Amino acid sequence: MSEIRLFVTTSEKQANRILDLMTLVFEDEGYAIATTEVDEKADRWQASVYLMADEEADIRERLAALLAEEFAGLAIETEVIPDIDWIAKSLEGLKPVRAGRFLVHGAHDRDKVRANDLAIEIEAGQAFGTGHHGTTAGCLEVIDSVIRSRPVVNALDLGTGSGVLAIAIAKLAAIPVLATDIDPIATRVARENARKNGVAGRIEFATAPGFHSPAFRHHGPFDLIVANILARPLMKMAPQLVGNLAFGGSVILSGILAEQRWKVLAAYNGAGLRHVRTIWRNGWVTIHLQ
């Protein structure tokens, strides 16, 4: 499904005010928002919210209501985001990333692997998650810590993206791992990455849009669940995620902006989990709960 942005074009001052309003309404739900200068001489700026195409009607209505009092005359426009491999473009030339015992690297940096590294080779591609983002690196660090400290016998990587977190678990422990994603392209890419990293036999991949998929019933319950998604869906799925957790199990959550952490923690505390640890990386947090 394609991504779009809804935006209004106005002055810098008004765009910043609109950004403040959108922050109050949309940011805690996990939507990306931004202001962008489009014409310096004419003082033309755009304030935007990014969403999936099937959400347009609802978000457009809410944005219109948000603008009604102060900015009723501004037109809300739509742009379809091109299907460009931005991951590959943005990661050109990036160095290997260390997190815990892991080294995540591309094929051109195989010579950087040390004797005791748990090396994960991931190329920039169509699926998110290469270790360079603070959320992925934070998850890797907590995965290392959890598996060092307690036995783990069955794991779930929810929203697997490139498969890097499932691969990390499989490299640390010879246990079955279920890796799911709503995007079939991500599932395919992750499966190929697992094969390249020599752990395909330990990981079952499934395209699953929600916890109603039979894959979760067949493979669960899980004593380790890792979900690097976004705050809004993490909060929404808290009861179902905890329902698939084995007694005494661990949950690692990321894709959460630092200012969103309290709402995520409240959702999971309400579902019966307790906070163990939070890691901060570049404005993002990774939360460990039991």
Secondary structure, DSSP 8 states (H G I E B T S, - for coil): --EEEEEEEE-HHHHHHHHHHHHHHHGGGT-EEEEEEEETTTTEEEEEEEEEGGGHHHHHHHHHHHHTTT-TT---EEEE-----HHHHHTTT---EEETTEEEE-GGGGGG--TT-EEEE--S-SSS--S-SHHHHHHHHHHHHHHHHS----EEEES-TTSHHHHHHHHHSSS-EEEEES-HHHHHHHHHHHHHTT-GGGEEEEE-SSTTSHHHHHH--EEEEEEES-HHHHHHTHHHHHHTEEEEEEEEEEEEEGGGHHHHHHHHHHTT--EEEEEEETTEEEEEE-
